[in-house]
Amino acid sequence: MTESGFRPTGTSDLNVSRDASAFAMLEPREQLATLLKEHVVGRPFSELASVTFDHRAATVMGHVLIDTLEDAGYSVDDFDAVGALTAAAVPMVSAMIHAAASRGEDLDGFVMDFVYPSIKGPSIEGRRVMLLDAWLSEKSYVQTSSLVTLRNGNELSLDFGVVEQLGAQVVAITSLVGGGAKDINVINPSTGESHVLPFVQVFDESELR
């Protein structure tokens, strides 16, 4: 028992302790890269939920995303909400909300409804939004993860159409890992109109392999 009366937690393994200390000494972007490499190397694609739901990623992910967007020319003042395109991106939304708050900025979040063509979260009508995913490339953004998508085709285009129908403006799409594209073409399924959306990635796939 400890002085507080609670059982001690954690491990006494010195090797684990050393590894944790070495990891903590890395810059936030390097910490995130280290976690991502474990799930990118040797794989054509991964949802990366094992990274985005990891407590170590949660502490740095939001700040790294905001810093990357700022480097690409987007300040937090340029968008009002961030939306998760996939389940793996939900922790990214939460991390960005907290990171923005620590900088004195307000951000709302939402997640695409994976069954019904809508969102879960505060209303995005009349708002500027940034769409988030963990790994978005030509290998991944045509993946399907909902019954609606299976009937209507490209999931990213469908999500874009839903967001537009709800009265929001998509500023850009960003992801932790990307395939090097500078923009992504989507087609609103409701109107048939084609849109080219800016794409911002934190890491290129080649950096992590």
C-alpha positions as CSV (number, residue, x, y, z in Angstrom):
1,M,0.0,0.0,0.0
2,T,1.1,3.6,-0.6
3,E,0.9,6.4,1.9
4,S,-2.4,7.4,0.3
5,G,-3.8,4.0,1.1
6,F,-4.2,2.9,-2.5
7,R,-2.4,0.0,-4.1
8,P,0.6,1.0,-6.2
9,T,0.0,0.7,-9.9
10,G,2.1,0.3,-13.0
11,T,5.1,-1.9,-13.4
12,S,8.5,-2.1,-11.7
13,D,10.1,-3.3,-14.9
14,L,13.1,-0.9,-15.4
15,N,13.2,-1.5,-19.1
16,V,9.7,-0.3,-19.5
17,S,10.5,2.7,-17.4
18,R,13.5,3.5,-19.5
19,D,11.5,3.2,-22.7
20,A,8.8,5.5,-21.3
21,S,11.4,8.1,-20.3
22,A,13.0,8.0,-23.7
23,F,9.7,8.4,-25.4
24,A,8.8,11.4,-23.2
25,M,12.0,13.1,-24.2
26,L,10.9,13.2,-27.9
27,E,9.3,16.2,-29.5
28,P,5.4,15.8,-29.8
29,R,5.6,15.3,-33.6
30,E,8.3,12.6,-33.1
31,Q,6.2,10.9,-30.4
32,L,3.3,10.7,-32.8
33,A,5.6,9.4,-35.6
34,T,7.0,6.7,-33.4
35,L,3.5,5.4,-32.5
36,L,2.3,5.6,-36.2
37,K,5.4,3.7,-37.5
38,E,4.4,0.6,-35.5
39,H,1.2,0.4,-37.5
40,V,2.2,1.7,-40.9
41,V,5.4,-0.2,-41.6
42,G,4.6,-3.3,-43.7
43,R,1.0,-2.5,-44.1
44,P,-0.8,-1.1,-47.2
45,F,-3.5,0.5,-44.9
46,S,-4.7,0.5,-41.3
47,E,-7.5,2.4,-39.7
48,L,-4.9,3.4,-37.0
49,A,-7.4,3.2,-34.2
50,S,-4.7,1.5,-32.1
51,V,-2.8,4.8,-32.3
52,T,-5.6,7.4,-32.1
53,F,-7.1,5.7,-29.0
54,D,-3.6,5.4,-27.3
55,H,-3.2,7.7,-24.3
56,R,0.3,8.7,-25.5
57,A,-1.1,10.0,-28.8
58,A,-4.0,11.7,-27.1
59,T,-1.7,14.1,-25.3
60,V,0.0,15.4,-28.4
61,M,-2.2,14.6,-31.4
62,G,-4.4,17.7,-31.2
63,H,-1.5,20.1,-31.0
64,V,0.4,18.4,-33.8
65,L,-2.7,18.6,-36.0
66,I,-3.3,22.3,-35.3
67,D,0.4,23.1,-35.8
68,T,0.3,21.2,-39.2
69,L,-2.8,23.1,-40.3
70,E,-1.2,26.4,-39.3
71,D,1.9,25.6,-41.3
72,A,-0.4,24.9,-44.3
73,G,-2.0,28.3,-43.8
74,Y,-5.1,27.5,-41.7
75,S,-5.4,29.0,-38.3
76,V,-8.1,27.9,-35.8
77,D,-9.9,31.1,-36.7
78,D,-10.5,29.7,-40.2
79,F,-12.8,26.9,-39.0
80,D,-15.5,26.5,-36.4
81,A,-15.7,22.7,-36.0
82,V,-13.8,19.5,-36.7
83,G,-15.6,16.3,-37.9
84,A,-14.5,12.7,-37.7
85,L,-14.9,10.8,-41.0
86,T,-14.2,7.4,-39.3
87,A,-14.4,5.9,-35.8
88,A,-10.6,6.1,-35.6
89,A,-10.8,9.9,-36.1
90,V,-13.1,10.5,-33.1
91,P,-10.2,10.8,-30.6
92,M,-8.6,13.3,-33.1
93,V,-11.6,15.5,-32.8
94,S,-11.5,15.4,-29.0
95,A,-7.8,16.1,-29.0
96,M,-8.1,19.1,-31.3
97,I,-11.0,20.5,-29.2
98,H,-8.8,20.3,-26.0
99,A,-5.7,21.6,-27.8
100,A,-7.6,24.6,-29.2
101,A,-9.0,25.3,-25.7
102,S,-5.5,25.3,-24.2
103,R,-4.7,28.1,-26.7
104,G,-7.7,30.1,-25.8
105,E,-9.7,29.1,-28.9
106,D,-13.1,27.5,-29.2
107,L,-13.8,24.5,-31.4
108,D,-16.8,22.2,-31.6
109,G,-16.7,18.6,-32.9
110,F,-18.9,16.1,-34.6
111,V,-18.7,12.6,-36.1
112,M,-20.3,11.3,-39.2
113,D,-23.2,9.0,-38.5
114,F,-22.1,5.6,-39.8
115,V,-25.6,4.3,-40.5
116,Y,-27.9,7.3,-41.2
117,P,-26.7,10.1,-43.5
118,S,-26.2,12.8,-40.9
119,I,-23.9,13.7,-38.1
120,K,-23.7,13.3,-34.3
121,G,-22.8,16.5,-32.4
122,P,-23.7,20.2,-32.3
123,S,-25.4,21.7,-35.4
124,I,-22.9,22.7,-38.2
125,E,-25.4,24.8,-40.1
126,G,-23.7,27.9,-41.4
127,R,-20.3,26.8,-40.0
128,R,-16.9,26.2,-41.5
129,V,-15.7,22.7,-40.8
130,M,-12.5,20.7,-41.1
131,L,-12.9,17.0,-41.8
132,L,-10.5,14.5,-40.1
133,D,-9.3,11.0,-40.7
134,A,-6.4,9.0,-39.4
135,W,-5.0,7.6,-42.7
136,L,-6.4,9.1,-45.9
137,S,-5.0,8.1,-49.3
138,E,-6.0,6.6,-52.5
139,K,-5.9,3.2,-50.8
140,S,-8.2,4.3,-48.0
141,Y,-10.7,7.0,-48.9
142,V,-12.7,4.7,-51.1
143,Q,-13.2,2.2,-48.3
144,T,-16.8,1.5,-47.1
145,S,-17.8,1.5,-43.5
146,S,-21.6,2.0,-43.5
147,L,-24.7,0.5,-45.1
148,V,-25.4,3.9,-46.7
149,T,-22.0,3.9,-48.4
150,L,-22.5,0.4,-49.7
151,R,-25.5,1.7,-51.6
152,N,-24.2,5.0,-52.7
153,G,-20.5,4.5,-53.5
154,N,-17.5,6.6,-52.4
155,E,-17.7,7.3,-48.7
156,L,-15.8,10.6,-48.7
157,S,-18.1,12.0,-51.4
158,L,-21.1,10.9,-49.5
159,D,-19.8,12.5,-46.2
160,F,-19.1,15.7,-48.1
161,G,-22.6,15.7,-49.5
162,V,-24.1,15.2,-46.0
163,V,-22.1,18.0,-44.6
164,E,-23.1,20.4,-47.4
165,Q,-26.7,19.4,-47.1
166,L,-26.6,20.3,-43.4
167,G,-25.5,23.8,-44.4
168,A,-21.8,23.7,-43.6
169,Q,-18.8,24.7,-45.6
170,V,-15.9,22.2,-45.8
171,V,-12.7,24.2,-45.5
172,A,-10.3,21.3,-46.0
173,I,-9.6,17.6,-45.1
174,T,-6.7,16.6,-42.9
175,S,-5.3,13.4,-41.7
176,L,-2.4,12.0,-39.7
177,V,-1.1,10.0,-42.6
178,G,-1.6,10.7,-46.3
179,G,-0.4,9.6,-49.7
180,G,1.1,12.9,-50.8
181,A,-1.9,14.5,-52.5
182,K,-2.5,18.2,-52.2
183,D,-6.2,18.1,-52.8
184,I,-9.0,15.5,-53.1
185,N,-11.8,15.5,-55.6
186,V,-15.3,14.7,-54.3
187,I,-18.7,14.6,-56.0
188,N,-21.8,15.6,-54.1
189,P,-24.1,12.6,-54.6
190,S,-27.2,14.8,-54.3
191,T,-26.3,17.4,-56.9
192,G,-23.6,15.6,-59.0
193,E,-21.4,18.7,-58.6
194,S,-17.6,18.1,-58.4
195,H,-15.5,19.9,-55.7
196,V,-11.8,20.0,-55.2
197,L,-11.0,20.1,-51.5
198,P,-7.6,21.0,-50.0
199,F,-5.9,18.1,-48.3
200,V,-3.4,18.5,-45.4
201,Q,-1.5,15.6,-44.0
202,V,0.7,15.5,-40.9
203,F,2.9,12.7,-42.3
204,D,3.4,11.3,-45.8
205,E,3.3,7.5,-45.9
206,S,6.9,7.4,-47.1
207,E,8.1,9.2,-43.9
208,L,6.8,6.3,-41.8
209,R,7.9,3.3,-43.8
